[in-house]
Amino acid sequence: MEIPKNATRRKFLKTGLVAGALVAGGTLGASELISAIDSKPTGNKIKLLSPDGKIVEVDASVISPSVAGFLVSNHNVRQGVPGKKFVMVIDLSKCKNARKCHKACSKMHYLPENRSYIKVNKMQDSPEASPYWMPTPCFHCDNPPCVKVCPVGATFKLSDGIVGIDNARCIGCRFCMVACPYNARVFNWGEEMFHLSPEEKNAIKPHEACGSHVVGTVEKCDFCPQKTGDNKLPDCVEACPNGVFYFGDEVEDVISNGDETLQLSKVLRDKAGYRFMEDLGTKPRVYYLPPVDRQFPFTETKQTSK
């Protein structure tokens, strides 16, 4: 590679080290590398996570040209369903960790059965209290910290309430994963696709807001927008045999678990609905109903998910 004529040796070495680190981390290709070297420093520093887990600072010029020219999606992922504000309500009194939601999510998003965007955690509020099961998808916050820290606008808030990820724009810095207080995001290291045949991989269609399965990018629950956009319930809601998950529209003030349709505001008021870690100010669009008058006794279930 030729050293640019207008660059000093010190400047070139510094730029080369930064670009080399980014290439090693899988964030820049050859074309982007050339753009990074040709760009003039702006003085605006952006922090990124290096491949060995250390925080490094790079000039914005290293990233901005590649995003504008190379990392733009071919499909419109940023348009929400007009007039909708999607919301989920999870009734903890009904959950027995049947894990049907987990399997349905895995199937919908082409993940192996032991991987899912939904986690089901054992919770116990005090030593004297009985434990219970708590499903945790992405909370699609109205004040999402993940969106604020993304240096390239790869994660964003849609008008219908969904927090989406543009996998074609994501550079894999993982800042959003660090910022999310709910541990809702996962990094695609490549093993997610090992269980699929070449034919199955080719059959994968990009989702409207997330889940394109680009190795080296971040993924998460996306509320199944390819279904909710057609007034259908997400797969986790339909798959649950106990009616734990309710999904609906805050604007219409209605939620459903497939078997019954309820008024959202009345359910939250009458059953003391709450949002997890409310004090953080993230304003999640997922509500919980307390685990009272439980339908099932608590029993331990072998966990197989990562």
Buried (B, 14 or more C-beta within 10 A) or exposed (E): EEBEEEBEEEEBEBBBEBBEBBBEBBBBBEEBBBBBBEBEBEEEEBEBBBEEEEEBEBBBBBBBBBBEEBBEBEEEBBBBBEEBBBBBBBBBBBBBBBBBBBBBBBEBBBBBEEBBBBBBEEEEEEEEEEBBBBBBBBBBBBEBBBBEBBBBEBBBBBEBBBBBBBBBBBBBBBBBBBBBBBEBBBBBEEEBBEBBEEEEEEEBEBBBBBBBBBBBBBBBBBBBBBBBBEEEBBBBBBBBEBBBBBBBBBBEBBBBBBEEEBBBEEBBEEBEBEBBEEEBEBEBBBBBBBBEEBEBEBEEEEBEBE
